[in-house]
């Protein structure tokens, strides 16, 4: 299995408190890896470290060539990975199409051309929001803003997309559509790493799963090996069972009885 990069015993301290403790995570290339864990587990912090937005207190990021990425060329690094926060507030109002083109800043260096416009419009089309291209970002609903942020990342040619809770503000129809879009990106050879809360959607969404709890990586690997009742119970404290759908999809059923007692 080809890995895009891995974190080597990454630790992160903020205000003297250890929030990530010796986390080592390999990201399989051309797959969707879903990072899961309870609130406050450290998912967003880990994603920010892997996106290069936070420097680990200890450890380093290593690429496929074995070179430490945090010591490399930040401009070059920006060309192959892009980051989508769970939400953002813009101090200035931008048109949607202009904001999406900003996602290609490392490519056009502030002077977008016809290629950048074409890529941005195509990204909006993939998300089904090309009709919003001339709207102001701040006038959009939270769900629409989420789609624009994801379109901005897609417009970039980065091979790695890191997304923090991309499904959180979307209705069910948009969630299903986004799942298809992410799968299409993987078919193009791009790699997706995202944090997520919905256990029920993992069989359909993920190729690989990583569980994190209290700043420590509990398990990571192929979905069939990691997304299992014992590990789900260890991380979330709920009893689950797996069953088989007639079409072959494995579904998750939560045993609510233990939670009600």
C-alpha positions as CSV (number, residue, x, y, z in Angstrom):
1,X,0.0,0.0,0.0
2,X,1.4,3.4,-1.0
3,X,1.3,6.0,1.7
4,X,1.2,9.7,1.0
5,X,3.0,10.7,4.2
6,X,3.1,9.7,7.9
7,X,3.4,11.3,11.2
8,X,6.2,10.0,13.3
9,X,5.4,10.0,17.0
10,X,3.9,13.5,16.8
11,X,3.2,15.3,20.1
12,X,1.6,18.7,20.5
13,X,1.5,20.8,23.6
14,X,-0.4,24.0,24.1
15,X,-0.1,26.1,27.3
16,X,1.9,23.3,28.8
17,X,-0.8,20.7,28.2
18,X,-0.1,17.7,26.0
19,X,-3.0,17.5,23.5
20,X,-1.5,15.0,21.1
21,X,0.7,12.2,22.5
22,X,3.0,10.3,20.3
23,X,0.6,10.0,17.4
24,X,1.8,8.1,14.4
25,X,-0.5,7.9,11.4
26,X,0.1,6.8,7.8
27,X,-2.2,8.2,5.1
28,X,-2.9,5.7,2.3
29,X,-2.7,7.4,-1.1
30,X,-5.7,7.6,-3.4
31,X,-8.1,6.6,-0.6
32,X,-10.6,8.3,1.8
33,X,-9.3,8.1,5.4
34,X,-11.7,9.1,8.1
35,X,-10.5,10.3,11.4
36,X,-13.0,9.6,14.2
37,X,-13.1,10.2,18.0
38,X,-15.2,11.8,20.7
39,X,-15.4,15.6,21.1
40,X,-12.1,17.0,22.3
41,X,-10.2,13.9,21.2
42,X,-7.7,16.0,19.2
43,X,-9.0,15.4,15.7
44,X,-8.8,19.0,14.5
45,X,-5.4,19.5,16.1
46,X,-4.0,16.5,14.4
47,X,-5.5,17.6,11.0
48,X,-3.9,21.0,11.5
49,X,-0.5,19.4,12.2
50,X,-0.8,17.2,9.1
51,X,-1.9,20.3,7.1
52,X,1.2,22.2,8.2
53,X,-0.8,24.8,10.2
54,X,0.6,23.7,13.5
55,X,4.1,22.5,14.3
56,X,4.3,19.5,16.6
57,X,6.1,19.9,19.9
58,X,8.0,16.6,19.1
59,X,8.3,14.5,16.0
60,X,8.1,15.4,12.4
61,X,6.1,14.7,9.2
62,X,7.8,12.4,6.8
63,X,6.9,12.1,3.1
64,X,7.0,9.1,0.8
65,X,10.7,9.9,0.1
66,X,11.6,9.8,3.7
67,X,12.3,13.5,3.9
68,X,10.9,15.6,6.9
69,X,8.2,17.8,5.3
70,X,8.3,20.4,8.1
71,X,11.9,21.2,7.2
72,X,11.1,21.4,3.5
73,X,10.0,24.1,1.1
74,X,6.6,25.5,2.3
75,X,5.8,26.7,-1.2
76,X,6.3,23.3,-2.6
77,X,4.3,21.7,0.2
78,X,1.4,24.1,-0.5
79,X,1.2,22.7,-4.0
80,X,0.3,19.2,-2.9
81,X,-2.0,19.7,0.1
82,X,-4.9,21.9,0.9
83,X,-6.9,22.5,4.0
84,X,-10.7,23.0,4.6
85,X,-11.7,24.1,8.1
86,X,-15.1,23.2,9.6
87,X,-16.2,26.8,9.3
88,X,-14.7,30.2,8.8
89,X,-15.6,33.8,9.2
90,X,-14.3,36.2,6.6
91,X,-13.6,39.8,7.6
92,X,-14.2,41.0,4.1
93,X,-17.0,39.9,1.7
94,X,-15.9,38.1,-1.4
95,X,-17.8,36.8,-4.4
96,X,-17.9,33.0,-4.4
97,X,-16.0,32.7,-7.7
98,X,-13.2,34.9,-6.4
99,X,-12.9,33.0,-3.2
100,X,-12.7,29.7,-5.0
101,X,-10.0,31.0,-7.2
102,X,-8.1,32.0,-4.1
103,X,-7.7,28.3,-3.5
104,X,-5.3,28.3,-6.4
105,X,-3.1,31.0,-5.0
106,X,-0.1,28.8,-4.8
107,X,-0.5,28.2,-8.5
108,X,-1.4,31.7,-9.9
109,X,0.5,33.8,-7.3
110,X,-2.3,36.4,-7.1
111,X,-2.8,36.7,-10.9
112,X,-5.6,34.2,-11.8
113,X,-6.0,33.5,-15.5
114,X,-8.4,31.6,-17.7
115,X,-7.1,28.2,-16.5
116,X,-7.8,29.2,-12.9
117,X,-11.3,30.4,-13.7
118,X,-12.1,27.2,-15.6
119,X,-10.9,25.0,-12.7
120,X,-12.9,27.1,-10.2
121,X,-16.1,26.9,-12.2
122,X,-15.6,23.1,-12.6
123,X,-15.2,22.7,-8.9
124,X,-18.4,24.7,-8.2
125,X,-20.2,22.5,-10.8
126,X,-19.0,19.3,-9.0
127,X,-20.6,20.5,-5.8
128,X,-23.7,21.6,-7.6
129,X,-23.4,25.3,-6.7
130,X,-22.3,26.9,-9.9
131,X,-25.4,29.1,-9.6
132,X,-23.8,30.7,-6.6
133,X,-20.7,32.0,-8.3
134,X,-21.7,35.6,-8.3
135,X,-23.1,35.6,-4.7
136,X,-21.2,37.1,-1.8
137,X,-19.8,34.4,0.5
138,X,-21.2,36.0,3.7
139,X,-24.7,36.0,2.3
140,X,-24.8,32.2,2.0
141,X,-26.1,29.7,4.5
142,X,-23.6,27.8,6.6
143,X,-24.1,24.7,4.4
144,X,-23.6,26.7,1.2
145,X,-20.4,28.2,2.7
146,X,-19.2,24.7,3.5
147,X,-19.7,23.7,-0.2
148,X,-17.8,26.8,-1.4
149,X,-14.9,26.0,1.0
150,X,-14.7,22.5,-0.4
151,X,-15.0,23.7,-4.0
152,X,-12.0,26.0,-3.2
153,X,-10.0,23.0,-2.2
154,X,-11.1,20.9,-5.2
155,X,-10.1,23.7,-7.5
156,X,-6.5,23.4,-6.2
157,X,-4.5,20.6,-7.9
158,X,-3.3,19.4,-4.6
159,X,-3.0,15.6,-4.3
160,X,-4.1,15.7,-0.6
161,X,-7.3,17.2,0.7
162,X,-7.6,17.6,4.5
163,X,-11.1,18.4,5.6
164,X,-12.4,19.1,9.1
165,X,-16.0,17.9,9.6
166,X,-17.0,18.6,6.0
167,X,-20.4,16.9,6.5
168,X,-21.4,18.8,9.6
169,X,-23.4,21.6,8.1
170,X,-24.9,19.7,5.2
171,X,-28.4,18.3,4.8
172,X,-28.8,14.6,3.9
173,X,-29.0,15.1,0.2
174,X,-25.9,17.3,0.2
175,X,-24.1,14.7,2.3
176,X,-24.8,12.0,-0.1
177,X,-23.7,14.2,-3.0
178,X,-20.5,15.1,-1.3
179,X,-19.7,11.5,-0.7
180,X,-19.9,10.9,-4.4
181,X,-17.7,13.9,-5.1
182,X,-15.0,12.7,-2.7
183,X,-15.2,9.2,-4.2
184,X,-14.7,10.7,-7.7
185,X,-11.6,12.6,-6.5
186,X,-10.1,9.4,-5.3
187,X,-10.8,7.8,-8.6
188,X,-8.7,10.7,-10.1
189,X,-5.9,9.7,-7.8
190,X,-6.3,12.3,-5.1
191,X,-6.2,11.5,-1.4
192,X,-8.8,12.6,1.1
193,X,-8.3,12.8,4.9
194,X,-11.3,14.1,6.9
195,X,-12.7,14.1,10.4
196,X,-16.2,12.8,10.9
197,X,-18.7,11.9,13.6
198,X,-21.4,9.8,11.9
199,X,-20.6,6.1,12.5
200,X,-23.5,5.0,10.3
201,X,-22.0,6.5,7.1
202,X,-18.6,5.0,7.5
203,X,-19.3,1.7,5.6
204,X,-20.3,3.8,2.6
205,X,-17.7,6.6,2.9
206,X,-14.4,5.3,4.2
207,X,-11.6,3.2,2.8
208,X,-9.5,3.5,5.9
209,X,-10.3,4.6,9.5
210,X,-8.3,6.1,12.3
211,X,-9.6,6.3,15.9
212,X,-8.3,8.9,18.2
213,X,-9.2,9.4,21.9
214,X,-7.7,11.8,24.5
215,X,-4.9,12.8,22.1
216,X,-3.8,9.3,21.4
217,X,-4.2,7.2,18.3
218,X,-6.1,4.1,19.3
219,X,-6.1,2.3,16.0
220,X,-5.7,3.0,12.2
221,X,-5.9,0.9,9.1
222,X,-8.2,-0.5,6.5
223,X,-11.9,-0.1,7.3
224,X,-12.5,-3.9,7.6
225,X,-9.7,-4.2,10.2
226,X,-10.4,-1.1,12.3
227,X,-14.1,-0.3,12.0
228,X,-15.1,-3.1,14.3
229,X,-17.4,-3.3,17.4
230,X,-14.7,-3.7,19.9
231,X,-12.7,-0.6,18.8
232,X,-15.9,1.5,18.4
233,X,-16.8,0.5,22.0
234,X,-13.3,1.4,23.2
235,X,-13.4,4.8,21.6
236,X,-17.1,5.9,22.0
237,X,-18.3,3.7,24.8
238,X,-21.3,2.3,22.8
239,X,-22.2,-1.2,22.0
240,X,-22.7,-1.9,18.2
241,X,-23.3,-4.8,16.0
242,X,-22.7,-5.2,12.3
243,X,-25.3,-6.6,9.9
244,X,-25.4,-7.3,6.2
245,X,-27.6,-5.3,3.8
246,X,-29.2,-7.3,0.9
247,X,-27.2,-5.3,-1.5
248,X,-24.0,-6.3,0.3
249,X,-23.4,-3.1,2.3
250,X,-22.4,-3.5,5.9
251,X,-24.5,-1.4,8.2
252,X,-24.0,-0.3,11.8
253,X,-26.7,-0.8,14.4
254,X,-26.3,0.8,17.8
255,X,-27.6,-1.0,20.9
256,X,-29.4,1.7,22.7
257,X,-30.4,-0.5,25.6
258,X,-27.1,0.0,27.4
259,X,-27.3,3.7,27.0
260,X,-30.9,3.8,28.5
261,X,-30.1,1.8,31.6
